[in-house]
Amino acid sequence: MDAGEATGALLLLLAAAAAVAAAVATGAVDFTYVATVGSVGPPPSSSGGEWGEVLWARVRSRAVAPALQVVVWACMVMSVMLVVEATYNCAVSVGVMLLGWKPERRFKWEPLGSGAGDDDEEKGDTAAAAAAAAAYPMVMVQIPMYNELEVYKLSIGAACELKWPKERLIVQVLDDSTDPCIKKLVEKECVNWASKGLNVKYATRTGHKGFKAGALKKGMEWDYAKQCEYVALFDADYQPEPDFLLRTVPFLMNNENVALVQARWVFVLGDIFLFLKFTVNDRASLLTRIQRTFLDYHFKVEQEAGSATFSFFSFNGTAGVWRTEAINDAGGWKDRTTVEDMDLAVRATLKGWKFIYVGDVRVKSELPFTYEAYRRQQFRWACGSANLFRKMIWEVFVAKQVSPLKKFYMIYSFFLVRRVVAPTVTFVLYNIIIPVSVMVPEVFLPIWGVAYIPTALTVVTAVRNPENLHIMPLWILFESVMSMHRLKAAIAGLLELPEFNQWIVTKKVGNNGTEENSDVPLLQKARKGLRNRVNLPEIGFSVFLFTCASYNLVFHGKTSYFINIYLQGLAFLLLGLNGIGTSYCCL
């Protein structure tokens, strides 16, 4: 057990203790009400038309309320798990920021020459240039593509402009495009860069088995790929800065136990923001603004915490550099789930490899511009990660090269809480139990579970990103809707339902930022009927929420949740009608 793991375990215990102490100090914990549920006395005598009301009161108190109360307390337990996990991650992230505990302090890092011998070559000193280049390892940059008409020039150009000796760099474009015109354009772009002296390889394959994982696996089988010590991976809509390799590869060169260096994403909107020199596109629309809030938390908190304590986190599938030896040691790329990146990361960790997250290194990309695109992307990620949990829980448990603390972190925190508990409690408690409770007054909802914990979660989510605080209410409502899809995806992945391995490619915008973005199912034609213009599940659920809110408004009882429920219903309705626009957002 290293110092990072011990620190992580200590902080997790402190977060749990703080949660319990806060609950006791405020007098919020009250389990005495549980015993009273279902023990209602005989109903008052009735006659005439009151028999229906009496019958419903009996069924409600003796069957419905006890069943709901069990679910309530299950949700309370999951809520505590979630808030402890979030508090722990936030504490680590804030600690890293305050202490300045950057990766360069935790791992050995020595800079490489930024010129890479180019100055000597320009002066005609080829011998000096060759000697300087020899100090640089062979690196291959992989760019998987599928009909990427809008962004192929941006990604290939950015990869070819990386500062690295030309003879030590290979840019491999893995083109799975089905459109022959696009394939010709991509190949022409590769030939164009190759004519400038770059070592650009254009690779295709027959069929699309394994989708992205299959393409990456095939790309590693080429003879030239086997000569490369490190592999940098960028999706087609990602454009690294020229010094990306100079800032990331030294971590791998100087730390033999490090397998992956992951950079952070920032987001652009093609030509629309050229005048801002590719600044982030989080303000392109309300949808992208909300997505930024989610991804800021993911990178600044979750990835930072995992890297600083257990040197483990999920590879984001792009904007990272892998050690080729580690990929092979872990068994290479596998297509058994839709999260091939997370799959490889977990398997490499079980072999004893460590990961480094470098938040100061940022790679430009773009966010999904429609609700449909984002929803399908999130479904694929949530479904794949839950399915990977099912497939790998035993492998993690019996792994011999991982400490017990790290196993606990992987199984409990990384998989169980984030992939299963989070979507379950968010949807079941806030979208089902609370709305239904207005019609079943016998159900007891502890204030600490429905008020204090959500408030604490909001605070820890925003504490590392105070600039997002004003948009948190909209983010909460949006995440309330997304929890329905994430829970559905998690169930599909855990039970391996028919849609658990469905791969859908998100169409990019690139320089055509004003065009409508949409998801295009691989090898299928996109339908344009009414069903695709509205989202029936969201609309149907909004009807349920509006009904519960209206009931609560008319029959107050002892609770008044109707304002919150109305807002949730409105969020479901607007997203059901695709009412979240793509116009510029000033928030």
C-alpha positions in Angstrom: 0.0 0.0 0.0 1.5 3.3 -1.1 1.0 6.7 0.5 -1.7 7.8 -2.0 -3.9 4.7 -1.2 -3.5 5.2 2.5 -4.5 8.9 2.1 -7.4 8.0 0.0 -8.7 5.4 2.5 -8.3 7.9 5.4 -10.2 10.6 3.6 -13.0 8.2 2.7 -13.4 7.3 6.4 -13.3 11.0 7.4 -16.0 11.8 4.8 -18.2 9.0 6.2 -17.6 10.2 9.8 -18.4 13.8 8.8 -21.7 12.7 7.2 -22.7 10.8 10.4 -21.6 13.6 12.7 -23.5 16.2 10.7 -26.7 14.1 10.8 -26.4 13.5 14.5 -25.6 17.2 15.3 -28.6 18.5 13.4 -30.9 15.9 14.8 -31.8 14.9 11.3 -31.6 11.2 11.8 -34.9 9.9 13.0 -35.8 6.2 12.5 -38.6 6.1 15.0 -41.3 6.7 12.3 -40.5 3.4 10.6 -42.3 1.4 13.3 -45.6 3.3 12.8 -46.0 2.5 9.1 -48.5 -0.1 8.5 -49.8 -0.2 12.1 -52.7 2.1 11.5 -55.8 1.4 13.6 -59.2 0.4 12.1 -60.7 3.0 9.8 -63.7 4.9 10.9 -67.1 3.5 10.1 -68.4 4.5 6.8 -71.5 4.3 4.7 -72.7 5.0 1.2 -70.1 6.4 -1.1 -67.3 6.5 1.4 -66.6 2.8 1.1 -64.1 3.4 -1.8 -62.2 5.9 0.3 -62.1 3.6 3.3 -60.9 0.7 1.1 -58.1 2.8 -0.4 -57.1 4.0 3.1 -56.8 0.4 4.2 -54.8 -0.8 1.2 -52.7 2.3 1.3 -51.7 1.9 4.9 -51.3 -1.9 5.1 -49.7 -2.6 1.7 -48.7 0.4 -0.4 -47.1 2.5 2.4 -45.0 -0.3 3.9 -43.7 -1.3 0.5 -42.9 2.3 -0.4 -41.2 2.8 3.0 -38.8 0.0 2.4 -37.9 1.6 -0.9 -37.5 5.0 0.9 -35.0 3.6 3.4 -33.1 1.8 0.6 -32.9 5.1 -1.1 -31.7 6.8 2.1 -28.9 4.3 2.4 -27.9 4.9 -1.2 -28.1 8.6 -0.7 -25.6 8.4 2.2 -23.3 6.3 0.0 -23.5 8.9 -2.7 -22.9 11.9 -0.6 -19.9 10.3 1.2 -18.4 9.3 -2.1 -18.9 12.9 -3.5 -17.5 14.5 -0.4 -14.5 12.3 -0.4 -13.7 13.1 -4.1 -14.3 16.8 -3.5 -12.0 16.8 -0.5 -9.2 15.1 -2.4 -9.6 17.5 -5.3 -9.6 20.6 -3.1 -6.6 19.2 -1.2 -4.6 18.7 -4.5 -5.5 22.2 -5.6 -4.5 23.9 -2.3 -1.3 21.9 -1.8 -0.3 22.3 -5.4 0.2 18.5 -5.5 0.6 18.3 -9.3 1.6 15.1 -11.2 5.1 16.6 -11.7 5.6 16.4 -7.9 4.2 12.9 -7.5 6.0 11.4 -10.4 9.3 11.8 -12.1 9.2 14.2 -15.0 12.0 15.6 -17.1 11.3 17.8 -20.1 12.4 17.0 -23.6 13.7 19.5 -26.1 10.9 21.5 -27.7 12.7 21.8 -31.0 13.1 18.1 -31.5 16.2 18.8 -33.7 14.3 20.9 -36.2 16.6 23.9 -35.7 19.7 21.8 -36.5 17.9 20.3 -39.6 17.0 23.8 -40.8 20.6 24.8 -40.5 21.8 21.8 -42.5 23.3 20.0 -39.5 21.5 16.7 -40.2 23.9 14.7 -38.0 23.0 16.9 -35.0 19.3 16.6 -35.8 19.5 12.8 -36.0 21.3 12.7 -32.7 18.7 14.9 -31.0 15.9 12.9 -32.5 17.4 9.6 -31.2 16.5 10.7 -27.7 12.8 10.6 -28.5 10.9 7.3 -28.4 8.8 6.1 -31.3 5.2 7.3 -30.9 2.1 6.4 -32.9 -0.9 8.6 -33.0 -4.1 6.7 -33.7 -7.2 8.5 -35.0 -10.2 6.2 -35.5 -12.9 7.5 -37.9 -16.3 6.7 -39.1 -17.8 9.0 -41.8 -16.2 12.0 -40.2 -16.7 14.5 -43.0 -16.9 17.5 -40.8 -13.8 17.0 -38.7 -11.3 14.8 -40.5 -9.1 17.6 -41.7 -9.0 19.2 -38.2 -7.9 16.0 -36.4 -5.4 14.8 -39.0 -3.9 18.3 -39.2 -3.6 18.7 -35.5 -1.9 15.2 -35.2 0.5 16.0 -38.0 1.5 19.3 -36.4 2.6 17.8 -33.1 6.1 18.8 -32.0 8.0 15.5 -32.3 10.8 14.4 -34.6 9.2 13.3 -37.9 11.2 10.1 -38.1 10.0 9.2 -34.6 6.3 9.8 -35.1 3.6 7.8 -37.0 0.1 9.1 -37.5 -2.3 6.3 -38.2 -5.7 7.1 -39.5 -8.1 4.1 -38.9 -10.9 4.8 -41.4 -14.1 2.7 -40.9 -16.2 5.0 -43.1 -19.0 3.4 -45.2 -19.3 6.4 -47.5 -16.9 5.9 -50.4 -16.7 9.6 -51.1 -15.7 10.4 -47.5 -13.1 7.6 -47.6 -11.5 9.1 -50.7 -11.4 12.5 -49.0 -9.8 11.1 -45.8 -7.2 9.2 -47.9 -6.4 12.2 -49.9 -5.8 14.2 -46.8 -3.4 11.6 -45.5 -1.6 11.6 -48.9 -1.4 15.4 -48.7 0.3 15.3 -45.3 2.6 12.4 -46.3 3.8 14.5 -49.2 5.1 17.1 -46.7 7.4 14.5 -45.1 5.1 13.2 -42.4 4.8 9.5 -41.7 1.0 9.2 -42.2 -0.6 5.7 -42.5 -4.1 5.3 -43.9 -5.6 2.0 -42.7 -8.9 0.4 -43.5 -10.4 -3.0 -42.8 -13.1 -5.3 -44.1 -16.2 -5.0 -42.0 -16.8 -3.2 -38.7 -16.4 -6.0 -36.2 -15.9 -4.5 -32.7 -16.5 -1.0 -33.9 -13.9 1.4 -32.4 -12.2 -1.4 -30.3 -12.0 -3.6 -33.4 -10.4 -0.8 -35.4 -7.9 0.0 -32.6 -7.0 -3.6 -32.2 -6.5 -4.0 -36.0 -4.3 -0.9 -36.0 -2.0 -2.4 -33.4 -1.3 -5.4 -35.6 0.6 -3.5 -38.2 4.4 -4.1 -38.2 5.2 -0.4 -37.9 2.8 -0.2 -34.9 4.7 -2.9 -33.0 7.8 -0.7 -33.2 6.2 2.1 -31.2 6.8 2.4 -27.5 3.8 4.7 -26.9 0.4 5.2 -28.5 -1.5 8.5 -28.4 -5.2 8.2 -29.1 -7.5 10.9 -30.4 -11.1 10.6 -31.6 -11.8 12.3 -34.9 -13.2 15.5 -33.2 -10.2 16.1 -31.0 -7.3 18.5 -31.8 -4.3 18.4 -29.4 -2.0 21.3 -29.0 1.4 21.0 -30.7 3.2 20.4 -27.4 0.9 17.6 -26.3 3.4 14.8 -26.6 6.2 16.9 -25.1 4.1 17.4 -21.9 2.7 13.8 -21.6 5.3 11.3 -22.9 8.0 12.2 -20.3 5.7 10.8 -17.6 5.8 7.5 -19.3 9.5 7.6 -20.1 10.5 8.3 -16.5 8.1 6.1 -14.7 8.2 2.5 -15.7 5.1 1.5 -13.8 2.8 4.2 -15.5 0.7 2.9 -18.3 -1.5 5.9 -19.2 -1.3 9.7 -19.1 -4.8 11.3 -19.5 -5.3 14.9 -20.5 -8.4 17.1 -20.0 -11.0 18.0 -22.6 -12.0 21.5 -23.6 -14.7 22.2 -26.2 -14.8 24.2 -29.4 -17.4 25.1 -32.0 -15.5 25.2 -35.3 -15.6 28.3 -37.4 -18.3 30.0 -35.3 -15.7 30.7 -32.6 -12.6 31.1 -34.9 -12.5 34.7 -33.8 -12.0 33.5 -30.3 -9.2 31.2 -31.4 -11.1 28.0 -30.5 -12.2 28.9 -27.0 -14.5 26.5 -25.3 -18.0 26.1 -26.7 -19.7 25.6 -23.4 -21.8 28.7 -24.1 -22.9 27.6 -27.6 -26.2 26.5 -26.1 -27.9 25.8 -22.8 -27.3 22.1 -23.5 -23.6 22.5 -23.9 -23.5 24.8 -20.9 -25.1 22.1 -18.8 -22.8 19.5 -20.2 -19.8 21.6 -19.2 -21.0 21.5 -15.6 -21.1 17.7 -15.6 -17.7 17.3 -17.3 -16.0 19.9 -15.1 -17.0 17.8 -12.1 -15.8 14.6 -13.8 -12.4 15.9 -14.7 -11.6 18.3 -11.8 -13.0 16.0 -9.1 -13.4 12.4 -10.1 -10.4 12.0 -12.4 -8.2 14.2 -10.1 -9.2 12.3 -7.0 -8.6 8.9 -8.6 -5.2 9.9 -9.9 -4.0 11.5 -6.7 -4.9 8.7 -4.4 -5.1 5.3 -6.1 -3.5 6.2 -9.5 -6.6 4.7 -11.1 -9.4 6.3 -13.1 -11.3 5.5 -16.3 -9.5 6.2 -19.5 -11.7 8.7 -21.4 -11.2 7.0 -24.7 -9.3 9.9 -26.2 -6.8 12.6 -25.4 -4.4 10.1 -23.7 -1.1 8.4 -24.3 -0.7 4.6 -23.6 2.4 2.6 -23.0 2.2 -0.1 -25.7 3.6 -2.7 -23.3 0.7 -2.0 -20.9 -1.9 -2.4 -23.7 -0.4 -5.8 -24.6 0.0 -6.9 -21.0 -3.7 -6.1 -20.3 -4.8 -8.3 -23.3 -5.2 -5.5 -25.9 -8.4 -3.9 -27.0 -11.6 -5.9 -26.5 -15.1 -5.3 -28.0 -17.1 -7.1 -25.3 -18.7 -3.8 -24.1 -19.4 -0.3 -25.5 -16.8 1.2 -23.1 -13.7 -0.4 -24.6 -11.6 2.4 -23.0 -12.8 1.7 -19.4 -12.4 -2.0 -20.1 -8.7 -1.6 -21.0 -8.1 0.7 -18.1 -9.5 -1.7 -15.5 -7.6 -4.7 -16.9 -4.4 -2.7 -17.0 -4.9 -1.7 -13.4 -5.4 -5.3 -12.3 -1.9 -6.0 -13.9 -0.4 -3.4 -11.5 -0.1 -0.4 -13.9 -0.7 3.1 -12.7 -2.4 6.1 -14.4 -1.7 9.8 -14.3 -4.3 12.6 -14.9 -2.7 15.8 -16.1 -5.4 18.5 -15.9 -3.1 21.3 -17.2 -2.8 19.6 -20.6 -6.0 20.2 -22.5 -7.2 18.9 -25.8 -9.9 20.7 -27.9 -13.0 18.8 -28.9 -16.8 19.5 -29.3 -19.8 18.6 -27.3 -23.0 16.9 -28.6 -25.3 19.7 -29.9 -28.7 18.0 -29.6 -30.4 16.3 -26.7 -30.8 13.2 -28.8 -27.1 13.0 -29.4 -26.2 13.5 -25.8 -28.9 11.1 -24.6 -27.6 8.3 -26.8 -24.0 9.0 -25.8 -24.8 8.8 -22.1 -26.9 5.6 -22.6 -23.9 4.0 -24.3 -21.5 5.0 -21.5 -23.8 4.1 -18.7 -24.9 0.8 -20.2 -21.3 -0.2 -21.1 -19.9 0.6 -17.6 -22.6 -1.3 -15.8 -22.0 -4.3 -18.1 -18.3 -4.1 -17.4 -19.1 -4.1 -13.7 -21.0 -7.4 -14.2 -18.1 -8.9 -16.3 -15.2 -7.8 -14.1 -16.3 -7.7 -10.5 -14.9 -11.2 -9.8 -11.7 -10.4 -11.7 -11.2 -7.4 -9.5 -11.9 -9.4 -6.4 -9.4 -12.1 -7.0 -6.6 -9.9 -8.6 -3.3 -10.5 -6.9 -1.4 -7.4 -8.1 -3.8 -4.9 -6.5 -4.0 -4.0 -2.9 -7.2 -4.7 -0.9 -7.8 -0.9 -0.5 -7.6 -0.4 -4.2 -9.9 -3.3 -4.9 -12.4 -1.8 -2.5 -12.1 1.6 -4.3 -12.7 0.0 -7.7 -15.6 -2.2 -6.7 -17.4 0.1 -4.3 -16.6 3.7 -5.4 -15.7 3.4 -9.1 -18.3 0.8 -10.1 -21.1 0.4 -7.5 -21.7 4.0 -6.3 -21.0 5.8 -9.6 -22.4 3.4 -12.1 -25.3 1.8 -10.2 -26.2 3.7 -7.1 -26.1 7.2 -8.5 -28.6 6.7 -11.3 -30.8 4.5 -9.2 -31.3 6.8 -6.2 -31.6 9.9 -8.4 -34.4 8.5 -10.5 -36.2 6.4 -8.0 -36.2 8.8 -5.0 -36.7 12.1 -6.7 -38.8 11.2 -9.7 -40.9 8.4 -8.3 -41.0 8.1 -4.5 -41.4 11.8 -3.7 -44.1 12.4 -6.3 -46.0 9.3 -5.2 -45.7 10.2 -1.6 -48.0 13.1 -1.9 -50.8 10.6 -2.6 -49.6 8.2 0.2 -49.3 10.4 3.4 -48.3 7.4 5.5 -44.9 7.3 3.8 -42.3 9.0 5.9 -39.6 11.0 4.0 -36.8 12.1 6.4 -35.8 15.7 5.9 -32.1 14.8 5.9 -32.7 12.5 2.9 -34.8 14.8 0.7 -33.3 18.2 1.6 -29.9 18.0 3.4 -28.2 15.4 1.2 -29.3 17.0 -2.1 -28.0 20.3 -0.8 -24.7 18.8 0.2 -24.4 17.1 -3.2 -25.0 20.4 -5.0 -22.4 22.1 -2.9 -19.7 19.5 -3.5 -20.4 19.5 -7.2 -20.0 23.2 -7.5 -17.2 23.8 -5.0 -14.5 23.2 -7.6 -16.4 25.1 -10.2 -18.0 28.2 -8.6 -18.5 29.8 -12.0 -21.2 27.1 -12.6 -23.1 27.8 -9.4 -25.8 30.0 -11.0 -26.6 27.3 -13.5 -26.9 24.5 -10.9 -30.7 24.6 -10.7 -31.0 24.0 -14.5 -28.3 21.3 -14.3 -30.2 19.5 -11.5 -33.4 19.5 -13.5 -31.6 18.3 -16.6 -29.8 15.5 -14.6 -33.2 14.5 -13.2 -34.4 13.7 -16.7 -31.1 12.0 -17.7 -31.3 9.8 -14.6 -34.2 8.0 -16.3 -32.0 7.0 -19.3 -28.9 6.3 -17.2 -30.9 3.9 -14.9 -32.4 2.2 -18.0 -28.9 1.9 -19.4 -27.5 0.5 -16.2 -30.3 -2.1 -16.0 -29.7 -3.1 -19.6 -26.0 -3.5 -18.9 -26.3 -5.4 -15.7 -28.9 -7.8 -17.1 -27.5 -7.8 -20.7 -30.8 -6.9 -22.3 -30.9 -6.8 -26.1 -29.7 -3.2 -26.3 -26.8 -3.6 -23.9 -24.2 -3.7 -26.7 -25.7 -1.2 -29.1 -23.1 1.1 -30.6 -24.2 4.5 -32.0 -21.8 7.0 -33.5 -22.3 10.6 -32.6 -22.1 12.8 -35.7 -19.7 15.7 -35.4 -20.3 19.4 -36.3 -16.7 20.5 -37.0 -16.7 23.7 -39.1 -20.4 23.4 -39.8 -21.4 24.6 -36.4 -24.7 26.0 -37.6 -26.0 22.7 -38.9 -28.1 20.4 -36.9 -26.2 17.7 -35.1 -27.7 14.2 -34.9 -26.7 10.7 -34.0 -26.4 8.2 -36.8 -26.7 4.5 -35.9 -23.8 2.6 -37.4 -24.8 0.7 -40.5 -28.4 2.0 -40.2 -30.3 4.9 -41.8 -31.6 7.5 -39.4 -35.4 7.8 -39.4 -37.0 11.2 -39.6 -40.6 10.4 -38.5 -42.6 12.1 -35.8 -41.3 9.6 -33.2 -37.8 10.9 -33.8 -38.9 14.5 -33.4 -40.4 14.0 -30.0 -39.3 11.9 -27.0 -42.3 9.9 -25.9 -40.9 8.5 -22.6 -40.1 12.1 -21.4 -43.5 13.4 -22.4 -45.3 10.4 -20.7 -43.3 10.9 -17.5 -44.1 14.6 -17.5 -47.8 13.7 -17.4 -47.2 11.6 -14.4 -45.3 14.3 -12.6 -47.9 17.0 -13.5 -50.6 14.8 -12.1 -48.8 14.2 -8.8 -48.0 18.0 -8.5 -51.6 19.0 -9.2 -52.8 16.5 -6.6 -50.4 17.9 -4.0 -51.5 21.4 -4.9 -55.2 20.7 -4.3 -54.8 18.3 -1.4 -51.8 19.7 0.6 -51.8 17.1 3.3 -48.6 17.3 5.4 -46.2 17.9 2.5 -45.9 20.5 -0.2 -43.6 19.3 -2.9 -45.7 20.5 -5.8 -43.4 23.4 -6.8 -40.4 21.0 -7.2 -42.5 18.4 -8.9 -44.0 20.9 -11.4 -40.4 22.0 -12.3 -39.4 18.4 -12.8 -42.4 17.8 -15.0 -41.7 20.9 -17.0 -38.1 19.7 -17.5 -39.3 16.3 -18.8 -41.8 18.0 -21.1 -39.3 20.4 -22.6 -36.8 17.7 -23.3 -39.5 15.5 -24.6 -40.3 18.2 -27.2 -36.6 18.7 -27.8 -37.1 22.2 -26.4 -33.5 22.7 -25.4 -32.2 24.9 -28.2 -28.8 25.3 -29.9 -28.7 29.1 -29.9 -26.0 31.0 -28.0 -26.3 30.8 -24.2 -25.4 33.8 -22.1 -25.5 32.0 -18.8 
